[in-house]
Structure formats: structure tokens, C-alpha cells
Amino acid sequence: MSNEIGGRATSRPPRRERSASESLLSIALALEAILVFFVALTAFGLRALEPLPAFLGGAALIVALIVVARLVRYPWGVGLGWALQGVLLATGILLPIMFVIAAGFIAIWVFCFIKGRQLDAAKAAYLAANPSASTSTKES
């Protein structure tokens, strides 16, 4: 794969193919990071927390969600994602409506976890049954 940048050709290694599970879990965590931004604003606006803990805590949780979204390629990264689901649910202590909202996002996480594994298994079975398909999909 050769690209031309600024008049000179560069060679980049091919990108690592992400699994369906990794992609779906990353999306779920990114959506949760967006949710936490609004939760921090709400906690501040409703005076559930002082400004410093509301924004620092929210920022720390947002950073954690984004970092773990990049780490779900590893089994321990998925474990961290599960732990962050518990942290998201615990925000209901500050804002009780978060118990309901977090439950919805945890349901999305569980769906992505299960469906991603199913899609990865189906792809592996297809590639095992059709060995020639693995080379044609990487070229296009």
C-alpha cells in the first residue's frame, strides 16, 4: 500500500482488522463517554455536586471510557469495560435517574458484547469453510 504525501511516496503497513466485537464495544463506550459529559453538566446544574468534583470526576470518567474503548481488543480491556459499566451505574447515587439511564446503556453494552462474539464466530466459521475468501477480502 503506497500513498503519496507532499510529492513523495510513503509506505504504510496495512491496518489491523478490527473484530466486530471490538468495534461494537468501542462504539458503546464512546456513546457512554458522551453521556457522562451531559451527566457532569447535569450534576453541576442541579447542584448535586460542587463544580470541581462534578467536572473533574466527569472528565476522569470520560478519559477512562475513551482509553478503554481503545483497549477492548484485549480480554483485560473488555474486563475494564465491564468494570466501567459498574461505575456508570454507580453514578445513580448522585443522580437517581442515572440508575435507569445506566441500565439502558448497560443493556447496549451487553447486546454489543453478545452480538459481537456471535458475528466474530460466524466470520471465523465462514473463513474456515471458505479459505479462498480470506485472501480476497484482504485485497479489497
N, C-alpha and C positions, 0 to 999 in steps of 0.2 A: 504494500500500500504506500504510494508515494504522493505527497502533497507538495504544492508549490507555495512557498511563503516568501514574500518580498523578492521574487525573482530567483530564488534558489530552491532546489528540491530538498525536501526533508523526508526521512523515512521514520515512520512510527510503527511500533508493534501493534498488532491487531488488538482491539479492545476485548477484554474478558467478557464472555457471555454471561449475563446475569440470569439466575434461575427465576422462575415465576414466583416462587415463594419469597425470594429476596426482594423482587420488585414490589410485590403486593404489601409486604410488611414495611418496606421503606415508605411507601405511599401512606399507609395507615399512620406511621409515626410522624410523617410530615404534616398530615392533617391535624394530628394531636398537638403539634407544636403551634400551629395557627390557633387552635382552640385555646391553648394556655396563654397566648398573647391576650386574647379577649377576656379570659378569666382573670388575669392580673389587672387589667383595666377595670373590670367589674369589682374585684375585691377592693381596689383603691376607691372607686367611685361610691361604693356602698359603705365605705369606711369599715369594712370587715378587718382590714389590716392598715397599718400605717404605710405611708408611701414607700419608705426604704425596704421593708420586708416584702411588700407586695411586688415591687418591681425587681428587686434582686432575686427573690425566690422564683418569680416568673421567668426571669432571664436565665437563671440556672437550670430550671426545668426545660426551657426551650432549647438551650445548648445541649443538655443531656439527650433530649429526644432527637435532635439533628445528628449528634455524634453516633448514637446507637442506630439511627437509620442507615448510616454508612457501615455499621458493624454487623448487620444481620446476615451477612454472608457466612459468618462463623456461628457454630452452635452456641457458644457462650454469649454471642451478641444477641441471639434470639432470647436467651435466658435473661439478659439485661432488659430486653424489650418487655418480657413478661413482668419483670420487677417494676418497670416504669408504668405498667398498667395499674399496679397496686398503688403507686404514688399518685397517679391521676385520680383513682378512686378516693384516695385519702384527702384530696382537695375538698371533698364534700364536708369535711369537718369545718372548713371556713365558710363555704357557701353550700348549704344543704342541697340546692338544686343540682349541684355537681355530682351527687350520687346517681341521679337519673341520667344526666348527660354523659358521665364517665361510663356508666353501664352500656350506653349506646355505642360509645367508641370502643369499649372492650369487646362488644359483640362484633364490631367491624374487624378488630384485631384477630379474634378467634376465627371468623369467617376467612380472612386472608390467610391465616396460618393453615387452616384445613384445606382450603381450595388450592393454595399454592403447592402444598405437598401432593395433592391429587394431580395437579397439572404436571408437576415435575415427574411423578411416577408414570403418568401416561406418555409423556415425551420420551422417557427412558425406555419404556416398553416399545414404543413406535420405532425408535432408533435401533433397538436390539433386533426387531423384526425386519427392519429395512436398513441394512448397513450402508447402502449406497446413498441414502438420504442424508446422512451426516456430513458428507463432503459437499453435496450440492447446496445445503443450507448455509454453510460457512462461506461459500464463494459469493453468494448474492447478498 
